[in-house]
Amino acid sequence: MGRLVVISNRVPVPARSGDAPAGGLAVALNAALQERGGIWFGWSGKSSPGAEPPPPRFQQQGNISYVLTDLTETDVEEYYHGFANRVLWPICHYRLDLAEYGRKEMAGYFRVNRLFAHRLAPLIQPDDILWVHDYHLIPLAFELRQMGIKNTIGFFLHIPWPPSDVIAAMPMHEEIIRGLSHYDLIGFQTDYDLDNFAGYLAREGIARKLGAGRFEYHGQHFKAAVHGIGIETKSFAQMAQVAISNSAVRKARQSVESRDLIIGVDRLDYSKGLTQRIDAFERFLRAYPGYHNKVTYLQITPKSRSEVPEYETMQKMVAEEAGRVNGAMGTLDWVPIRYVNRSVGRHILAGLYRIARVGLVTPLRDGMNLVAKEFIAAQDPDNPGVLVLSRFAGAARELDGAVLVNPYDTEGTANAIARALSMSLQERRERWQNMMNFLLHHDVSHWCDAFLNDLTQHKQIQAVPI
Ligand code: ADQ
């Protein structure tokens, strides 16, 4: 078995050897890397003023070599804030209206991918397996192939893939898709994303379908498949059970008194549907006055990508909306919405999910949404809460025990909140058990193993002449 080489925009280096990394994805990939030995390569998060960034830094921890490369300020501006977050992110989240195309940014995107390839190629051994993550790095395989790298390379897209008309609105979309054809396996979160991708290839008439998810495009053979990401279900559930005795969680519980807690946890991002969610909550309060002073909605939302103007605008809008609803609906002894702009520790988050009666996860579009899965994993099996989930989150394709909503329909979402709060214990248990069984079987290690097996098997099949 060859080493594993993981490449992602940012690298979650554990602070000290032996420390558990933050999220489920980092846990699973670090475990796979420790087992096989390998490299995790990516941007350090730092930028330098010159024309050429300094050579990468190496940090060895056990079997893993973390390789961090700085970028120049121009690189960060064009590749990261520019093309990745102002073109690919909005386009993949169906927001044509927010995409800001610029040739300079696109050139920067390709330039940084070439730089990554140049810095990575000398570190690669012949039987290494490469696994590239997410939309920042689509052209990386092409750049590596140009340098003579023949290794097996897989790609996983964490965000949605939209229908072909949306993709086709992006200038130079052909070049982006052509970049993808140099991977051996392209993994998507859901069957919708895969169908959209296959639809694009068929519509543009640029690829030949070979069956079993395989395609041929300009002489390249590749496979596209669904591999929905999971979380570290078992350990997250254990963490939640322990966390209810944590003092921060207990204080939070005491401060809402006997009210039912409704929780939302999202990065501040326009894809997460935050203003629509607050509107739906207001509508719920207006339509069901019996719940006044009986519920508290806690929304925990760390700021993200504040350098991108759309995110700054969002920040203002969400804060104003929460303030407006509190002003209109609150009383002397009741603040309906608690809006917190900060990141909280993972164990505290687990405890807060557990004491919540309802999890509100209503993105307008989301690749998967791990919060939905974490909320389910954290519940008390004897008295589980209810997940209200957007049908436009990838997780809705898997979690059929959730109360599904259309987040654009604020009245429907308001009714779903009321339904979740009044659901019988038996129904809550049945719904929760179905979802929990699914999450235990499809956890993040399963995702990691399944993707890597699919990748190596596909490569073996390809090696056999037809
Ligand atoms: P994100 O858009 O970041 O991920 P999500 O899947 O919900 O969205 O993951 C967010 C993670 O950050 C969760 O693990 C959550 O617990 C954590 N988090 C959020 N707010 C937090 C807070 N205030 N404090 C601490 N932790 C917080 C992208 C895609 C998703 C896809 C994932 C993984 O956009 O669709 O599910 O990658 O593939």
Boltz pocket constraint, residues with backbone or C-beta under 6 A from the ligand:
constraints:
  - pocket:
      binder: B
      contacts: [[A, 23], [A, 24], [A, 25], [A, 158], [A, 159], [A, 229], [A, 265], [A, 266], [A, 267], [A, 300], [A, 301], [A, 302], [A, 342], [A, 343], [A, 344], [A, 345], [A, 346], [A, 349], [A, 366], [A, 367], [A, 368], [A, 369], [A, 370], [A, 371], [A, 372], [A, 374]]
      max_distance: 6.0
